[in-house]
Amino acid sequence: MKSMHGLWVIGLTMLLGACADTPAGPGDPASSATPSAKPPIAADTEKTAAITARLDPNETICRRQVTTGSRFAETRCQTRLQWDLEQREARKQTEDSQGSITPPQP
């Protein structure tokens, strides 16, 4: 019964979210794009960067991580700065490995 209630809540939330995001019409002033307008992705990135800049880099954050091949989660505690550096390094390694594939030479 609880799962049925949860499904109703999720469905209602999705329905209300879809109704709130109505496209702008041709006469709507919000629909006219100016050349200096930033794309939504860039605006989100700047907003995230501003929020992160206000957060304390020395705050200790603990996360539970499951190791592949193990049923037990491991709790790791690091500062916000250490988590950020680890995430950046992982992203850099992924981008480097994906970009380093060269096509075969004939």
C-alpha positions, -999 to +999 in steps of 0.1 A: +000+000+000+029+024+008+044+017-027+011+026-043+010+059-024+046+066-035+037+060-071+008+085-068+030+111-053+057+106-080+030+107-108+014+139-094+048+155-090+057+148-126+023+160-138+026+193-119+062+197-131+052+193-167+023+218-164+047+244-148+071+242-177+050+256-205+068+268-236+067+306-244+046+318-273+058+339-301+043+371-285+059+364-252+087+388-243+106+360-226+107+340-259+128+367-277+164+357-273+191+383-273+226+376-286+241+383-252+219+357-234+238+329-219+228+293-226+211+275-197+240+251-192+265+279-188+242+297-163+238+265-143+275+260-142+281+295-130+254+291-103+270+258-091+305+274-091+291+304-070+275+280-045+307+259-042+328+290-036+307+298-006+311+263+009+338+257+035+366+237+018+378+223+052+344+208+062+347+171+067+322+150+047+317+113+052+304+091+024+295+054+022+309+037-008+304+001-020+335-016-033+329-038-064+329-075-053+320-067-017+287-066+000+299-042+027+300-004+023+330+015+034+327+049+050+353+074+038+357+108+055+376+136+037+374+174+035+352+190+008+384+201-010+398+165-010+365+151-024+365+179-051+401+172-061+394+134-062+364+140-085+383+164-108+412+139-111+388+110-119+370+132-145+404+142-160+415+106-163+383+096-180+385+125-205+422+117-211+415+080-217+385+087-240+404+114-260+436+094-264+421+068-287+436+074-321+422+060-353+443+032-369+468+043-396+463+027-430 
